[in-house]
Amino acid sequence: MKLNIGSVDRALRIVAGLVLIALAATGTVGLWGWLGVVPLLTGVFRFCPLYTLLGINTCPR
């Protein structure tokens, strides 16, 4: 698994994921807020399968 998410992209994904999960947990948004798990996990692991398919790499290496 080759890293394909850079540091800025990673930080944005983690923050967005945590915000969506928090909003879903408090009932502010519906169940779709739990989809925040996807950007959270891709940010934590620094790998996005969709980026691989599209040939995108935001990692500076």
Phi, psi and omega per residue, in radians:
M1 nan 1.908 -3.132
K2 -1.510 2.331 3.135
L3 -1.146 2.343 3.133
N4 -2.402 0.309 3.123
I5 -2.161 2.148 3.125
G6 -1.360 3.109 -3.024
S7 -1.198 -0.697 3.127
V8 -1.193 -0.797 3.102
D9 -1.036 -0.720 -3.134
R10 -1.102 -0.823 -3.126
A11 -1.086 -0.753 3.123
L12 -1.102 -0.721 3.126
R13 -1.124 -0.756 -3.119
I14 -1.141 -0.787 3.134
V15 -1.115 -0.816 -3.136
A16 -1.074 -0.728 3.124
G17 -1.106 -0.786 3.138
L18 -1.140 -0.686 3.116
V19 -1.110 -0.814 3.129
L20 -1.077 -0.733 3.140
I21 -1.145 -0.720 3.121
A22 -1.123 -0.723 3.118
L23 -1.146 -0.649 3.105
A24 -1.218 -0.676 -3.116
A25 -1.185 -0.554 3.139
T26 -1.537 -0.100 3.109
G27 1.469 0.169 3.139
T28 -1.203 -0.687 3.069
V29 -2.041 2.948 -3.126
G30 -1.313 -2.863 -3.128
L31 -1.121 -0.375 -3.136
W32 -1.097 -0.354 3.117
G33 -1.094 -0.424 3.112
W34 -1.217 -0.191 3.032
L35 -1.156 -0.162 3.049
G36 -1.064 -0.261 3.089
V37 -1.120 -0.589 -3.101
V38 -1.128 -0.975 3.115
P39 -1.128 -0.545 3.105
L40 -1.083 -0.856 -3.123
L41 -1.184 -0.680 3.113
T42 -1.173 -0.567 3.074
G43 -1.234 -0.717 -3.139
V44 -1.145 -0.759 -3.097
F45 -1.536 -0.114 3.123
R46 0.990 0.557 3.133
F47 -2.437 2.268 3.102
C48 -2.168 2.019 3.141
P49 -1.052 -0.610 3.130
L50 -1.154 -0.679 3.065
Y51 -1.036 -0.685 3.124
T52 -1.090 -0.789 3.140
L53 -1.123 -0.623 -3.104
L54 -1.561 -0.096 3.138
G55 1.297 0.470 -3.123
I56 -1.702 2.455 3.089
N57 -2.533 1.957 3.128
T58 -1.719 0.037 3.111
C59 -1.398 2.270 -3.045
P60 -1.225 -0.160 -3.089
R61 -1.216 nan nan
